[in-house]
Structure formats: C-alpha cells, structure tokens
Amino acid sequence: MAYDPVPELLFDGQCPDCGRRQVDLPDTLPEVGDDFDWDQRDYDGFRLFMLQELAARFPERRRWTPADVEVALVEVLAFALDQLSDSLDRAAAESTLETARRPESLRRLLKLIGYDALGLAKSLKQPPFDVTPPIADTRGDLERFDDWWLDHPEKMDQARLDGPRAIHDQHRMVTLADFETRLEEHPLVLRAHAWESWDGAWSTVHVAVIPWQRLGLDDDGIYSDEVWAEAEAFHAERGIHLPARADQPSVRAVLYPYLEAYRMVGQEVVLEAALEVGIVMTLSIQVDADYFQSEIRHAVDRVLGTGPGGFFEPGRLRFGEDLWASDLYQALMALDGVDNVCLNRFKRLGDRFPDQSASGRIVLEGLIVAICDNDQARPERGYFSLLLHGGRKG
C-alpha cells in the first residue's frame, strides 16, 4: 500500500551545522491491466463475461453450476453492475433533448434554447393552469407543471418538437417584405404595406396597416374576446409585452412592442394608417321572375358589404389595388335570381373624380384602399344604389 514519504535529516560530516535531507520514496506501483470488456451493458453480458474469466483462469475445473459459490457471487455482482449501468444510461439520457425522460430535465433543456414551456402554459392559461387549484394543493407552479407532464407524456413529446421549431422560426424584420409579412401575422392587422424613405441622414421604414375592424391606430381599443385571446396567445408565444386590456390600448400601443422586438437595431419604423377612399356605385339588376326583389336586395347588400366574405370586407382589398367592374359583375352574377347586371355609375367619391363605368376600372395606388360601407350616416365612406327590375314585388 502506498504511504507518504517521511524526510530524515542526517549529519554525516564533521560540522554539526551541516546536514542533508534524505527521503525514501515508495516503490512505483505496478500498472493495473484493464481486461474488462466495456461494451458489456446488461446482466447477461456481465454474467457471461465473468464466467468466461473464471473458466479461463481455472482451466482444470470442468464444471460450473448455479449452486457453486463462485457462480452465485458472479450473479450477484452482475445484478449490481446491471443496476449501475442502467443508472448511468438514465443519467446520460437526461442530458439530451431527444432522450430526456424527467419533466424537469426536459423543461430545463427547452429553456436553454429559449423555449419556456412553463411560462408559455401560464401565459396562455393552458393545463394545468387553466383551473384554480384547490386550497389543499400546496404544490408550486413547477411541481404542478412537472406532475401534469408525468400524467400526460404525449404533451412532453409535443413540447420536445415545438421547442426546436420555435427557435428556427425567423420573425426578424429586415426587408420591406419582412415588415409586411410579420405584421400581417398579428391578429390585429388585416393588411400591411411597407416602403422606405430617405430623410437625409438615414432611411426610415414606413408601415401602413389596416387594423382589425378598421380601428384607428390611436383610438381606444375595444376588442372582442376572440381577437384579444388571439393577441394574448400571439404575444405570449413570442415573449412580447402586451398592454392590459382594461386600459383599452390602441392598435399602435399593441403593435409597438412587437415592432421594437423584431426590427433591426438602429432602424427607425413609423406606423401609419391606410388612406381609405369611398367608392360610389349605381347598379341596375334584372331579377329573375321566380325571385322576390327584397331577397335580391338583401343578397346584394351581403355580397357588396363589409361582413365576412363581402366584397368590401376589411383587409380583402390590398393597398393600391385597382377596383375592377368585372370583379363586381362576377360577384353579383353568381347570386341566384340575378339575370343581368348593369353598372351605371362607378367612381371615387368627389366631384373631381370622373365616372369610370365606361372603362370599368378605378385606378388606385400607394396607400389608397377602396371602401364602401354603404352607411347612410357616413356617406363619405362610400355607398351604392340599387335599381331592381323584374322579379316579384315584396
């Protein structure tokens, strides 16, 4: 056995003040050979390897039975090694995202790549945070979440896939197309159009948007429960601040943190509203003899309205998109009971804009978006008149 050397001071000379230090070092330990097969990982492999070693070291012994002490010791040792090997494999598996089994390990690995599964579940009020725990439940948020994952391993597998996908999704706004695409992904934006201007020292990116329900950018935000829930989920998934709904934040206040999070550093971005222009139309419609005029009138109001699927539904028409009479004909002629359509008046609102019923095209450009709310209280937002012929009265 190795021991610590003890120095000894010897005085062999004539001078009593002259001495020498002598240390007897231990012999060099012999090298220990490594004859263990490290490829063995389970009970059967350990047992077979040790029995082969016994047979090789004691060739004169021809018979080995399970009742032999040596064999019993080999099996006990193989069982212990199998348990240690399994523990080693389990510990190594917890270090990778693909093989981690414990909820806390998977949650921490996902957080290393920027995916906070716990925070996302809390923000979106997903299980187990969708219900208030009973008073007797004293577990913290981490323990509740990990226990829920243990009860629902399929959710762990889903998070194992969602985490890497989330970090590979590129949301950065670099080009003008990026500004348009990223903003149109927001639940409060129906359409977006971006352009760049030079201010003499640097360039500024201007982004015009058509907000949800055509809200003003700086008006008090009164949102429906559905669209606000979508906005909460959108901001929570990206870890972006969202103003409190009770403060009735404007569309600009909601979009500003989103722009700040994904624009380039040093890039100035100005958010602007779309330039909406009213359209005035007069339509003559020949009604089929088997249909009531009131039915056709309601159908035309719906097709040319601003509701879901309507021709002037907010966000359907793009910025600077020309308005074509042929598109109106196609939408109206698709209605049952309409035999013929004649466009008698087709122009932008205002005396300085000529009637385009002959050309069948109203040219728009830039930030201009055509609207026709057909609201008698707000004629400046466009309107249309219907002249119905034929059909049944009523």
C-alpha positions in Angstrom: 0.0 0.0 0.0 1.3 3.5 -0.8 2.3 5.7 2.1 3.5 9.3 2.5 7.4 9.5 2.5 9.0 10.8 5.7 12.0 13.1 5.3 15.0 12.3 7.5 17.8 14.8 8.4 21.3 13.2 8.6 24.6 14.8 9.9 27.4 12.7 8.4 30.1 15.4 8.2 32.5 16.9 10.8 30.5 20.2 11.0 27.5 19.9 13.3 25.7 22.6 11.4 25.9 20.8 8.0 23.3 18.2 7.3 21.4 16.6 4.5 17.8 15.6 4.0 17.1 12.1 2.9 13.7 10.8 1.7 12.9 7.2 1.0 10.4 7.2 -1.8 8.0 4.2 -2.1 8.3 1.8 -5.0 6.5 2.6 -8.2 3.1 1.0 -8.2 2.7 -1.6 -10.9 0.3 -0.8 -13.8 -3.1 -2.3 -13.4 -4.2 -4.1 -16.6 -7.6 -3.3 -18.0 -9.0 -6.6 -19.1 -12.7 -5.6 -18.7 -14.9 -5.5 -21.7 -16.5 -2.1 -21.5 -19.0 -3.0 -24.2 -21.0 -5.0 -21.7 -24.0 -3.1 -20.5 -26.6 -5.6 -19.2 -26.9 -8.5 -16.7 -26.4 -11.3 -19.3 -23.3 -9.7 -20.7 -21.7 -9.1 -17.2 -22.5 -12.7 -16.1 -21.2 -14.3 -19.2 -18.0 -12.3 -19.2 -17.2 -13.1 -15.6 -17.9 -16.8 -16.0 -15.6 -16.9 -19.1 -12.9 -15.3 -17.0 -13.3 -17.9 -14.3 -13.2 -20.7 -16.8 -10.0 -19.2 -18.4 -8.2 -18.7 -15.0 -9.1 -22.1 -13.7 -8.9 -24.4 -16.8 -8.5 -27.5 -14.6 -12.1 -27.0 -13.3 -14.5 -28.5 -15.8 -17.9 -28.0 -14.1 -19.6 -24.8 -13.0 -23.2 -25.0 -11.6 -25.6 -22.3 -10.3 -25.1 -23.8 -6.8 -21.4 -23.0 -6.8 -20.4 -20.1 -4.5 -18.4 -18.6 -7.3 -21.3 -18.6 -9.7 -23.6 -17.2 -7.1 -21.2 -14.3 -6.4 -20.9 -13.7 -10.1 -24.6 -13.4 -10.5 -24.9 -11.0 -7.5 -22.1 -8.9 -8.9 -23.7 -9.0 -12.4 -27.0 -7.8 -10.9 -25.3 -4.9 -9.2 -23.4 -3.9 -12.3 -26.6 -4.1 -14.4 -28.3 -1.6 -12.0 -25.3 0.7 -12.1 -25.2 0.5 -15.9 -28.9 1.4 -16.1 -28.4 4.3 -13.8 -25.6 5.6 -15.9 -27.7 5.3 -19.1 -30.6 7.1 -17.4 -28.3 9.9 -16.2 -26.7 10.3 -19.7 -30.2 10.3 -21.3 -31.3 13.3 -19.2 -28.6 15.5 -20.9 -30.2 15.5 -24.4 -33.5 16.8 -25.6 -34.4 13.7 -27.6 -33.9 11.2 -24.7 -34.7 13.1 -21.6 -37.5 11.4 -19.6 -37.8 13.5 -16.5 -40.1 16.6 -16.8 -37.7 18.9 -15.0 -34.8 17.8 -17.3 -36.8 18.4 -20.5 -38.2 21.7 -19.2 -34.6 23.0 -18.4 -33.2 21.8 -21.7 -36.0 23.6 -23.6 -35.3 26.7 -21.6 -31.7 26.6 -22.7 -32.8 27.1 -26.3 -35.2 29.9 -25.4 -38.4 27.9 -25.1 -40.1 28.4 -21.8 -42.8 25.7 -21.7 -43.8 26.6 -18.2 -44.1 30.3 -18.8 -45.9 29.7 -22.1 -48.5 27.5 -20.4 -49.1 30.0 -17.7 -49.4 32.9 -20.2 -51.9 31.0 -22.4 -53.7 29.5 -19.4 -53.1 26.0 -20.6 -53.3 22.9 -18.4 -52.6 22.7 -15.6 -53.0 26.4 -15.2 -56.5 26.6 -16.8 -58.2 25.9 -13.5 -57.6 27.2 -10.0 -56.0 24.5 -7.8 -57.8 23.5 -4.6 -56.8 25.1 -1.3 -55.4 21.8 -0.1 -53.0 21.7 -3.0 -49.7 23.2 -1.7 -47.6 22.5 -4.7 -45.8 25.3 -6.5 -46.1 26.0 -10.2 -43.0 24.0 -11.1 -44.2 20.9 -9.3 -47.7 21.2 -10.7 -46.4 21.5 -14.2 -44.0 18.6 -13.9 -46.7 16.4 -12.3 -49.0 17.2 -15.1 -46.4 16.3 -17.7 -45.9 13.0 -16.0 -49.6 12.3 -16.3 -49.6 13.4 -19.9 -46.4 12.2 -21.6 -47.8 13.0 -25.0 -47.6 16.7 -24.1 -43.9 16.3 -23.3 -43.3 14.8 -26.7 -45.2 17.7 -28.3 -43.0 20.2 -26.4 -39.9 18.2 -27.5 -40.9 19.0 -31.1 -42.3 22.6 -30.6 -39.2 23.9 -28.8 -36.6 23.4 -31.7 -39.2 24.5 -34.2 -39.9 27.8 -32.3 -36.2 28.8 -32.3 -35.9 28.1 -36.1 -38.8 30.3 -37.0 -37.4 33.6 -38.2 -39.5 36.6 -37.2 -36.9 39.3 -37.7 -37.9 42.3 -39.8 -35.1 43.1 -42.2 -36.6 43.7 -45.7 -39.7 45.6 -46.5 -41.4 42.3 -47.3 -40.5 41.1 -43.8 -42.4 44.1 -42.3 -45.4 43.3 -44.3 -45.4 39.6 -43.7 -44.6 39.8 -39.9 -47.2 42.5 -39.3 -49.9 40.6 -41.2 -49.3 37.7 -38.9 -50.6 39.8 -36.0 -54.3 39.2 -35.1 -55.0 43.0 -35.1 -53.6 43.6 -38.6 -55.6 42.7 -41.7 -53.2 44.2 -44.3 -49.8 45.9 -44.2 -47.8 47.8 -46.7 -44.2 49.0 -46.2 -42.0 51.4 -48.0 -38.7 53.2 -47.3 -37.8 56.9 -47.5 -34.5 58.7 -47.2 -34.5 61.5 -44.6 -31.1 63.0 -45.5 -29.1 61.2 -42.8 -30.7 57.7 -42.6 -33.6 55.8 -44.1 -36.9 55.3 -42.4 -39.3 52.4 -42.9 -42.9 53.4 -43.1 -45.6 50.8 -42.5 -49.2 51.4 -43.2 -51.7 48.9 -41.8 -55.4 48.2 -42.0 -56.3 47.3 -38.4 -59.0 44.9 -37.2 -62.5 46.3 -37.7 -60.8 49.3 -39.3 -60.0 50.8 -35.9 -58.0 54.0 -35.8 -54.4 53.5 -34.9 -54.7 55.8 -31.9 -58.4 55.2 -31.0 -59.3 53.5 -27.7 -59.1 49.7 -28.3 -62.4 47.9 -27.7 -61.7 44.4 -28.9 -63.8 41.3 -28.9 -62.9 38.4 -26.6 -61.9 36.2 -29.5 -59.4 38.7 -31.1 -58.0 39.7 -27.8 -57.4 36.0 -26.9 -55.6 35.6 -30.2 -53.5 38.6 -29.4 -52.6 37.3 -26.0 -51.5 34.0 -27.4 -49.5 35.7 -30.2 -47.6 37.9 -27.7 -47.1 35.1 -25.2 -45.6 32.7 -27.8 -43.0 35.3 -28.6 -42.4 36.7 -25.1 -43.6 40.2 -26.1 -45.2 42.6 -23.8 -48.9 43.2 -24.2 -50.7 46.1 -22.6 -53.5 45.4 -20.2 -56.9 45.1 -21.9 -58.5 47.1 -19.1 -56.5 50.2 -20.3 -58.1 49.9 -23.7 -54.8 50.1 -25.6 -54.8 51.5 -29.1 -53.7 49.4 -32.0 -50.5 51.4 -32.1 -49.8 50.7 -28.4 -50.3 46.9 -29.1 -48.1 46.8 -32.2 -45.3 49.0 -30.9 -43.7 46.3 -28.6 -43.9 43.8 -31.5 -42.1 46.2 -33.9 -39.5 47.0 -31.2 -38.8 43.3 -30.6 -38.2 42.4 -34.2 -36.9 45.4 -36.1 -33.2 45.9 -36.7 -31.1 47.9 -34.2 -31.0 51.5 -35.3 -33.8 51.1 -37.8 -36.5 53.7 -37.5 -40.0 52.5 -38.1 -43.1 54.7 -38.4 -46.5 53.2 -38.2 -49.2 54.8 -40.3 -52.8 54.3 -41.2 -54.1 53.4 -44.6 -55.6 56.0 -46.8 -59.2 54.9 -47.3 -61.3 56.4 -50.2 -65.0 55.9 -50.7 -66.5 54.4 -53.8 -69.8 55.4 -55.3 -71.8 53.0 -57.4 -75.2 52.7 -59.1 -76.3 49.3 -60.1 -79.2 48.2 -62.3 -80.1 44.5 -61.7 -82.6 42.4 -63.7 -84.3 40.0 -61.3 -85.5 36.5 -62.3 -89.2 36.1 -62.4 -89.3 33.5 -59.7 -87.4 35.6 -57.1 -88.6 38.5 -54.9 -86.8 41.8 -55.2 -86.4 42.0 -51.4 -84.4 38.7 -51.5 -82.1 40.0 -54.2 -81.6 43.3 -52.4 -80.6 41.5 -49.2 -78.3 39.2 -51.1 -76.6 42.2 -52.9 -76.2 44.0 -49.7 -74.4 41.0 -48.2 -72.2 40.4 -51.3 -71.1 44.0 -51.5 -71.0 44.5 -47.7 -68.2 44.7 -45.2 -69.1 41.5 -43.4 -67.3 38.1 -43.7 -66.9 37.2 -47.3 -68.2 40.6 -48.5 -66.6 42.3 -51.5 -65.5 45.2 -49.2 -64.6 43.2 -46.2 -61.8 44.9 -44.3 -58.5 43.5 -45.4 -59.7 41.8 -48.6 -58.5 44.6 -50.9 -54.8 45.3 -50.8 -53.1 48.7 -50.7 -53.2 50.4 -54.1 -55.3 47.6 -55.7 -57.3 48.8 -58.6 -61.1 48.3 -58.5 -62.4 46.4 -61.5 -66.0 46.4 -62.6 -65.5 42.8 -63.9 -64.9 41.6 -60.3 -68.2 43.2 -59.2 -70.0 41.6 -62.1 -68.6 38.2 -61.2 -69.7 38.5 -57.6 -73.2 39.7 -58.4 -73.9 37.3 -61.3 -73.0 34.4 -59.0 -76.1 35.1 -57.0 -79.2 33.0 -57.6 -82.0 35.1 -59.1 -79.8 37.7 -60.8 -80.3 37.6 -64.6 -78.3 40.7 -65.6 -76.2 43.5 -64.0 -75.6 47.0 -65.4 -73.1 49.3 -63.8 -74.5 52.9 -64.4 -72.1 54.7 -62.0 -68.6 53.7 -60.9 -66.3 56.3 -59.4 -64.3 57.6 -56.5 -66.2 59.9 -54.1 -65.7 63.5 -55.0 -66.6 65.8 -57.9 -63.1 65.9 -59.2 -63.1 62.2 -59.9 -64.7 61.1 -63.2 -67.1 58.3 -63.7 -65.3 55.1 -64.7 -68.3 52.9 -65.6 -67.3 53.0 -69.3 -63.7 51.9 -68.6 -64.6 49.5 -65.8 -61.6 50.4 -63.7 -60.8 52.7 -60.9 -57.1 53.2 -60.7 -55.7 53.4 -57.1 -52.1 53.5 -56.0 -49.8 53.8 -53.0 -51.6 53.6 -49.6 -55.1 54.0 -51.0 -57.6 51.3 -50.2 -61.1 51.3 -51.6 -64.0 51.2 -49.2 -67.8 51.2 -49.5 -69.5 50.9 -46.1 -72.9 52.0 -47.6 -73.8 53.7 -44.3 -76.3 56.5 -44.7 -74.9 58.2 -41.6 -71.4 58.2 -43.1 -71.7 58.7 -46.9 -68.0 59.8 -47.1 -67.1 56.2 -46.6 -68.8 55.2 -49.9 -72.2 54.0 -50.9 -74.1 52.3 -53.7 -77.6 52.5 -55.1 -79.7 49.6 -56.4 -82.2 49.7 -59.2 -84.1 46.4 -59.3 -86.2 45.4 -62.4 -88.4 42.4 -62.9 -89.0 39.7 -60.4 -91.7 39.7 -57.8 -92.6 42.6 -55.6 -92.2 42.3 -51.9 
